Amino acid sequence: MIGMKMSYKQTLDFLYTKLPMFERQGPAGIKKDLTNTLTLCSILNNPETKFKSIHIAGTNGKGSVAHMLASIMQEAGYKTGLYVSPHYKDFGERIRVNGKYISKAYVTKFVTGAQKMIQEVRPSFFEITVAMAFKYFADKKIDIAIIETGLGGRLDSTNIITPILSIITNISFDHQNLLGNTLQEIAFEKAGIIKPHIPILIGEYQQKVFHVFSSKAKENESKIQIASKLGKVMTQATKERYVYKSAQNKYLKLDMPYHGPYQEKNINTVIQSINWINKISEIKVSEIALKNGFRNLDQNVPLIGRFQIINSHPFTIADGAHNKAGLKLLFEKIKKLKIRQVHCVFGTVKDKDYNAVIKLLPKEFIYYFVKADLPRALEDKELTDLAIQQKRKGMACGKVKQGLKQATFAAAKNDVVLVTGSIYVVGEVV
């Protein structure tokens, strides 16, 4: 492979098939160690030290918080990098500067030039992608990067940065086989992003796990704040309108084109992040930039797969909720819409606690069980059998698009089609 010129497609094929990749292989694609990332970045002249950053961990909401912060920083006039994972459709979603995907030419050139390094270090897909992102941001001379962790935090490849602020959105059960079987164990892994003397913002106060964060913050002499105790965001009856209320009773009206079930908490976390950054760093964000960042999110850095409307007739929503906490909130929101019938296209992966997830599925929905196009995906027939055992109404449909086709055909005029259960299922329809 060394010296061989590759096309963009060949480059992605190499990244996806030749390197260990969690999205395809599950836990076998994870390397619980920072050594490889540190080695790669050392060879690349430590690009992660050449820009300011904000680091975000958490079970749910971290992707939304990352996108919102990136949009706001752009509106404030800063050249902004965004690193998120996984991607829904395009590899470029992972690495962006001012909303624009990393160029195909850069990806190909980087991977072609990194062949010797890859053979010597033998990194995972995630490790080489993180190194690529940091090098790209350094080459682009960005002002600030918004960096989302992949899994956990403590041993996540992104955890070699020293940010100006760390954020942990919340803790719930997900990836227990990698992060631990209790909320406290999961919180311990997320708390690994807390660095000496770097402030840490916790999105939601959760009594069961807060002591984990406060103890880690004390150990690192890091100031800690809780966003949910500093303000609250409420949805107004008017579509796309939110109202923020601070602890001092200051009100701020905000418009944003996304209304997922978790966005009120995410917006509040973002506002408190900006308030704190304004106080502790050279980065300054005005109220106008803050408001425009929310309002223009769809133009600046579009959110994919977050309560995304993908069709009007029938009304079809795609949402990447994939764990118990996320799905519970999604189903609660759908029920509040008081729809005659929900046709739910649903799929998941083998390494999730899918028995617990099936118990959350509303019994009044009709299900079209599907298998996403990746090795980790749970067979649609197995999922269907388990669901029927638990008194859910549904059928095995095979591929995702076939399930969507059947749900769309079955839906009456005032029904809703919902596609959910896995980022990979949603990625095939958005």
C-alpha positions in Angstrom: 0.0 0.0 0.0 2.9 2.4 0.6 3.4 4.7 -2.3 0.2 3.5 -4.0 -2.1 6.3 -5.2 -5.7 5.8 -4.0 -9.0 7.3 -5.0 -11.3 8.7 -2.3 -13.4 5.6 -2.5 -10.4 3.4 -2.1 -9.2 5.5 0.8 -12.5 5.1 2.6 -12.5 1.3 1.8 -9.1 1.1 3.4 -10.1 3.0 6.5 -13.3 1.0 6.9 -12.0 -2.5 6.2 -8.3 -2.6 7.0 -8.4 -0.8 10.4 -10.3 -2.0 13.5 -13.6 -0.1 13.5 -16.1 0.0 16.3 -19.0 0.9 14.1 -18.6 -2.3 12.1 -17.0 -4.7 14.6 -18.2 -3.5 18.0 -15.9 -3.8 21.0 -13.2 -5.6 18.9 -12.7 -2.2 17.1 -11.9 -0.3 20.3 -8.4 0.2 21.7 -8.6 1.2 25.4 -5.4 3.1 25.5 -4.2 6.6 24.4 -0.7 5.4 23.4 -1.5 5.1 19.7 -3.1 8.5 19.4 -0.3 10.1 21.3 2.3 8.4 19.0 0.4 9.4 15.8 0.1 13.0 16.9 3.8 13.1 18.0 4.8 12.0 14.5 2.5 14.7 13.1 4.2 17.4 15.3 1.4 17.5 17.9 -1.3 19.3 16.0 -3.7 19.1 19.0 -1.5 21.8 20.8 -2.0 24.3 18.0 -5.6 25.4 18.6 -8.0 26.1 21.5 -10.7 23.5 22.1 -13.8 22.5 24.0 -14.2 18.9 25.0 -17.6 17.2 25.3 -18.6 13.8 26.8 -21.8 12.3 28.0 -24.3 9.6 27.1 -26.9 11.7 25.3 -26.9 15.1 23.8 -23.2 15.6 23.3 -23.5 15.7 19.5 -26.2 18.3 19.6 -24.3 20.4 22.1 -21.2 20.2 19.9 -23.1 21.3 16.8 -24.7 24.2 18.6 -21.4 25.4 20.1 -19.8 25.2 16.6 -22.6 27.3 15.1 -22.3 29.9 17.8 -18.6 30.2 17.5 -18.9 30.7 13.8 -21.4 33.4 14.3 -19.0 35.1 16.8 -16.4 35.3 13.9 -14.1 32.4 15.0 -12.7 29.9 12.5 -14.2 26.8 14.1 -13.4 23.1 13.8 -15.9 20.4 14.7 -15.1 16.8 15.3 -18.0 14.4 16.0 -18.7 10.7 15.6 -20.0 8.5 14.2 -21.2 9.8 10.8 -24.6 9.1 9.4 -23.9 9.1 5.7 -20.6 10.9 4.7 -17.2 10.4 6.4 -16.8 14.2 6.1 -19.5 14.8 8.8 -16.8 13.8 11.3 -14.4 16.6 10.5 -15.6 20.1 9.6 -14.2 23.7 9.5 -16.9 26.4 9.6 -19.4 23.8 8.7 -17.7 22.5 5.6 -16.7 18.9 5.4 -13.0 18.0 5.2 -12.1 17.8 1.5 -11.9 14.4 -0.2 -8.5 15.4 -1.5 -7.2 16.1 2.0 -8.5 12.7 3.3 -6.9 10.8 0.4 -3.6 12.7 0.7 -3.4 12.2 4.5 -4.1 8.5 4.4 -1.8 7.9 1.4 1.0 9.8 3.2 0.3 8.1 6.5 0.8 4.5 5.2 4.2 4.0 6.8 2.9 5.5 10.1 -0.2 3.3 10.0 1.9 0.1 9.4 4.2 1.0 12.3 1.6 2.1 14.8 -1.3 -0.2 13.7 -4.0 2.2 14.9 -7.8 1.7 14.9 -10.0 3.6 12.5 -11.0 6.0 15.3 -7.4 6.7 16.3 -6.3 7.6 12.8 -9.4 9.6 12.2 -8.8 11.7 15.4 -5.2 12.3 14.3 -6.4 13.3 10.9 -8.9 15.8 12.4 -6.3 17.4 14.6 -3.8 17.7 11.8 -6.5 19.2 9.5 -7.5 21.7 12.2 -3.9 22.7 12.7 -3.3 23.1 8.9 -6.4 25.2 8.6 -5.2 27.4 11.4 -8.6 27.3 13.2 -9.3 29.5 16.3 -11.2 26.9 18.2 -12.3 23.2 17.9 -15.4 21.6 19.4 -14.4 18.0 20.1 -16.9 15.3 20.9 -15.7 12.1 22.5 -16.4 8.8 20.9 -17.0 6.3 23.7 -16.5 7.2 27.4 -13.8 9.8 27.9 -10.9 8.6 30.0 -9.4 6.3 27.3 -11.1 7.9 24.3 -8.7 8.9 21.6 -9.8 12.6 21.7 -8.7 12.8 25.4 -5.1 13.9 24.5 -6.3 17.6 24.2 -6.1 20.2 26.9 -9.3 22.2 26.4 -10.4 25.6 27.7 -13.6 23.9 29.0 -14.8 20.4 29.5 -18.5 19.5 29.3 -20.3 16.3 30.4 -23.9 16.4 29.3 -25.4 13.5 31.3 -25.0 9.9 32.3 -27.3 6.9 31.4 -26.9 3.3 30.4 -25.1 2.7 27.1 -22.2 0.6 26.0 -22.1 -1.2 29.4 -19.8 -3.9 27.9 -17.2 -1.2 27.5 -17.9 1.5 30.1 -19.3 -0.5 33.1 -22.6 -1.9 34.4 -23.4 0.8 36.9 -24.1 4.5 36.3 -21.2 5.3 38.7 -18.8 3.2 36.6 -20.0 4.9 33.4 -19.6 8.3 35.1 -16.1 7.4 36.1 -15.2 6.9 32.4 -16.8 10.1 31.3 -15.1 12.0 34.2 -11.8 11.0 32.6 -12.0 14.2 30.5 -11.6 16.4 33.6 -8.1 17.8 33.4 -6.0 19.6 36.1 -7.2 23.2 36.5 -9.5 23.0 33.5 -13.1 24.0 34.4 -15.8 21.3 34.0 -19.5 22.0 33.2 -22.0 19.2 34.0 -25.2 19.5 31.9 -27.6 17.8 34.3 -27.5 17.3 38.0 -27.9 13.6 38.7 -27.7 12.7 42.4 -26.5 9.1 41.8 -23.3 10.2 39.9 -22.5 13.8 40.8 -20.1 12.8 43.5 -18.0 11.0 40.9 -17.6 14.4 39.0 -17.1 16.5 42.1 -14.5 14.2 43.5 -12.6 14.1 40.1 -12.8 17.9 39.9 -11.5 18.3 43.4 -8.6 15.9 42.7 -7.7 18.0 39.6 -8.3 21.4 41.3 -10.9 22.1 38.6 -13.8 24.5 39.1 -17.2 22.7 38.5 -20.6 24.1 37.6 -24.0 22.4 36.9 -25.9 23.9 34.0 -29.3 22.7 35.2 -28.8 24.8 38.4 -27.8 27.9 36.5 -30.8 28.2 34.2 -33.7 26.5 32.4 -34.9 26.4 28.9 -38.6 26.0 28.0 -40.4 25.4 24.7 -42.9 28.0 23.7 -46.1 27.0 21.9 -44.8 28.8 18.8 -42.9 26.4 16.6 -39.1 26.6 16.8 -39.2 29.0 19.7 -37.5 28.5 23.1 -37.2 30.7 26.2 -34.2 30.7 28.4 -34.6 31.7 32.1 -31.5 32.2 34.1 -31.2 31.7 37.9 -31.3 35.5 38.2 -34.7 35.5 36.3 -33.2 36.9 33.1 -35.1 35.8 30.0 -33.9 35.3 26.5 -36.0 34.2 23.5 -34.3 31.8 21.1 -35.2 30.3 17.8 -33.8 27.0 16.6 -34.9 24.7 13.7 -34.7 21.5 15.8 -37.2 20.2 18.3 -35.8 16.8 19.6 -37.0 15.7 23.0 -33.7 16.6 24.6 -33.0 20.0 23.1 -34.2 22.1 26.0 -31.4 20.6 28.3 -28.9 20.8 25.5 -29.6 24.5 24.8 -29.2 25.3 28.5 -25.9 23.5 28.6 -24.7 25.4 25.6 -25.7 28.8 27.1 -23.9 28.0 30.3 -20.9 26.9 28.4 -20.8 30.3 26.5 -21.3 32.2 29.7 -18.4 30.5 31.3 -16.1 30.7 28.3 -16.8 34.5 28.1 -15.5 34.8 31.7 -12.4 32.5 31.6 -10.9 32.9 28.1 -10.0 35.3 25.3 -12.9 33.9 23.3 -15.9 36.3 23.5 -19.4 35.6 22.3 -22.0 38.3 22.2 -25.7 37.7 22.8 -26.4 38.4 19.1 -23.9 35.7 18.1 -25.4 33.3 20.6 -28.9 33.9 19.2 -27.8 33.7 15.6 -25.9 30.5 16.3 -29.1 28.8 17.4 -31.2 30.4 14.7 -28.8 29.5 11.8 -27.8 26.1 13.0 -29.3 24.5 9.9 -27.2 26.7 7.6 -24.0 26.6 9.7 -23.6 23.0 10.8 -26.8 21.0 10.1 -27.8 18.4 12.6 -28.5 15.0 11.0 -30.8 12.4 12.5 -32.1 14.5 15.4 -35.9 14.4 15.1 -35.3 15.1 11.4 -38.3 15.3 9.2 -37.5 13.4 6.0 -40.9 13.3 4.4 -44.2 15.2 4.6 -46.6 12.6 3.1 -46.8 10.6 5.2 -45.1 12.7 7.9 -41.8 10.8 8.5 -39.3 11.5 11.3 -35.8 10.0 11.6 -34.2 10.1 15.0 -30.9 8.4 16.0 -32.0 7.6 19.6 -30.3 4.3 20.4 -30.2 3.8 24.2 -32.9 3.5 26.9 -32.7 7.1 28.0 -32.8 8.5 24.5 -35.6 6.2 23.3 -37.7 6.9 26.4 -37.6 10.6 25.7 -38.3 10.2 22.0 -41.3 8.0 22.6 -42.7 10.4 25.2 -42.5 13.2 22.7 -44.1 11.2 19.9 -47.0 10.3 22.3 -47.6 13.9 23.1 -48.3 14.6 19.4 -51.5 12.5 19.8 -51.2 10.7 16.5 -53.7 8.2 15.3 -51.1 5.6 14.5 -47.3 5.5 14.6 -45.6 3.1 12.2 -42.1 2.6 13.6 -39.2 1.3 11.5 -36.8 -0.1 14.1 -33.4 -1.7 14.2 -30.6 -2.1 16.7 -27.1 -3.7 17.1 -26.1 -6.9 18.8 -24.0 -5.4 21.6 -26.8 -3.3 23.0 -29.1 -4.4 25.8 -31.8 -4.9 23.2 -34.1 -6.9 25.6 -34.3 -3.8 27.8 -34.9 -1.6 24.8 -37.7 -3.7 23.5 -39.6 -3.3 26.8 -39.6 0.5 26.1 -41.3 0.1 22.7 -44.9 1.5 23.1 -47.4 -1.3 22.6 -49.7 0.8 20.5 -47.1 1.4 17.7 -46.9 -0.9 14.7 -43.3 -2.0 14.1 -41.3 -2.8 10.9 -38.1 -4.5 12.2 -35.0 -4.0 10.1 -31.3 -4.9 9.9 -28.9 -2.1 9.1 -26.2 -2.9 6.5 -23.3 -3.6 8.9 -22.0 -6.8 10.7 -23.0 -5.5 14.2 -26.6 -5.2 13.3 -29.1 -7.5 15.0 -31.0 -9.7 12.6 -34.5 -8.4 11.9 -36.1 -11.8 12.4 -34.5 -12.2 15.9 -35.6 -8.7 16.8 -39.2 -9.5 15.6 -39.4 -12.7 17.6 -38.3 -11.0 20.8 -40.7 -8.2 20.3 -43.7 -10.4 19.6 -42.8 -12.4 22.8 -43.2 -9.1 24.6 -46.6 -8.4 23.0 -45.5 -5.9 20.4 -47.1 -5.8 17.0 -44.6 -6.0 14.1 -43.0 -7.8 11.2 -39.5 -8.5 10.0 -38.8 -6.4 6.9 -35.1 -7.1 6.1 -33.2 -4.1 4.9 -33.9 -0.6 6.3 -35.3 0.9 3.0 -37.6 -2.1 2.6 -39.0 -1.5 6.1 -39.5 2.2 5.4 -41.2 1.4 2.1 -43.6 -1.0 3.9 -44.3 1.5 6.7 -44.9 4.4 4.2 -47.3 2.2 2.2 -49.2 1.2 5.4 -49.5 4.7 6.9 -52.8 6.5 6.5 -53.1 10.2 5.8 -52.8 11.4 9.5 -50.4 8.7 10.6 -46.7 9.2 11.4 -43.7 7.0 10.3 -40.8 7.0 12.8 -37.4 5.6 11.9 -35.2 5.0 15.0 -33.3 2.6 17.2 -29.8 3.0 15.8 -27.7 5.7 14.2 -26.9 3.2 11.4 -30.6 2.6 10.7 -31.2 6.3 10.5 -28.1 6.8 8.4 -29.6 4.7 5.6 -32.7 7.0 5.2 -31.6 10.5 5.8 
